Amino acid sequence: MTAMGLAAGIPLASGLNLDPGSLIGWILVGLIAGAIAARVVAGRGFGCVADVVVGVAGALIGGFLLHSLFGASGTVGFWGSIVVAFIGAAVLLAVLKLVSGGRL
């Protein structure tokens, strides 16, 4: 996906559109959501780059889950993107923790 696609927002599961603004906004959302989720699930952060990756992956997972489970649709702004990304990142880390036998 190009930076232009990120700047326009990412429609997830054909209903929920996360739109924090720009590529810098996505990095910031990923960092915040990934860092919070890592501390809640694992008890510690993983570093800036890993927190960003977890947060952005969490945004994709969270958008998919919210749309498929609850039928959520529409556009959320910066703060809504952080909430959705946190939910997805926490789910991602919880699954990884289960698969790795608690060694996260």
NORFEN-V786489 format. One record per residue. RES is the residue in one small letter. SS is DSSP state (hx for helix, st for strand, lp for the rest). Layout:
BEGIN
res=RES ss=SS
res=RES ss=SS
END
This chain:
BEGIN
res=m ss=lp
res=t ss=lp
res=a ss=hx
res=m ss=hx
res=g ss=hx
res=l ss=hx
res=a ss=hx
res=a ss=lp
res=g ss=lp
res=i ss=st
res=p ss=st
res=l ss=st
res=a ss=lp
res=s ss=lp
res=g ss=lp
res=l ss=st
res=n ss=st
res=l ss=st
res=d ss=lp
res=p ss=lp
res=g ss=lp
res=s ss=lp
res=l ss=hx
res=i ss=hx
res=g ss=hx
res=w ss=hx
res=i ss=hx
res=l ss=hx
res=v ss=hx
res=g ss=hx
res=l ss=hx
res=i ss=hx
res=a ss=hx
res=g ss=hx
res=a ss=hx
res=i ss=hx
res=a ss=hx
res=a ss=hx
res=r ss=hx
res=v ss=hx
res=v ss=hx
res=a ss=lp
res=g ss=lp
res=r ss=lp
res=g ss=lp
res=f ss=lp
res=g ss=lp
res=c ss=hx
res=v ss=hx
res=a ss=hx
res=d ss=hx
res=v ss=hx
res=v ss=hx
res=v ss=hx
res=g ss=hx
res=v ss=hx
res=a ss=hx
res=g ss=hx
res=a ss=hx
res=l ss=hx
res=i ss=hx
res=g ss=hx
res=g ss=hx
res=f ss=hx
res=l ss=hx
res=l ss=hx
res=h ss=hx
res=s ss=hx
res=l ss=hx
res=f ss=hx
res=g ss=lp
res=a ss=lp
res=s ss=lp
res=g ss=st
res=t ss=st
res=v ss=st
res=g ss=lp
res=f ss=hx
res=w ss=hx
res=g ss=hx
res=s ss=hx
res=i ss=hx
res=v ss=hx
res=v ss=hx
res=a ss=hx
res=f ss=hx
res=i ss=hx
res=g ss=hx
res=a ss=hx
res=a ss=hx
res=v ss=hx
res=l ss=hx
res=l ss=hx
res=a ss=hx
res=v ss=hx
res=l ss=hx
res=k ss=hx
res=l ss=hx
res=v ss=hx
res=s ss=lp
res=g ss=lp
res=g ss=lp
res=r ss=lp
res=l ss=lp
END
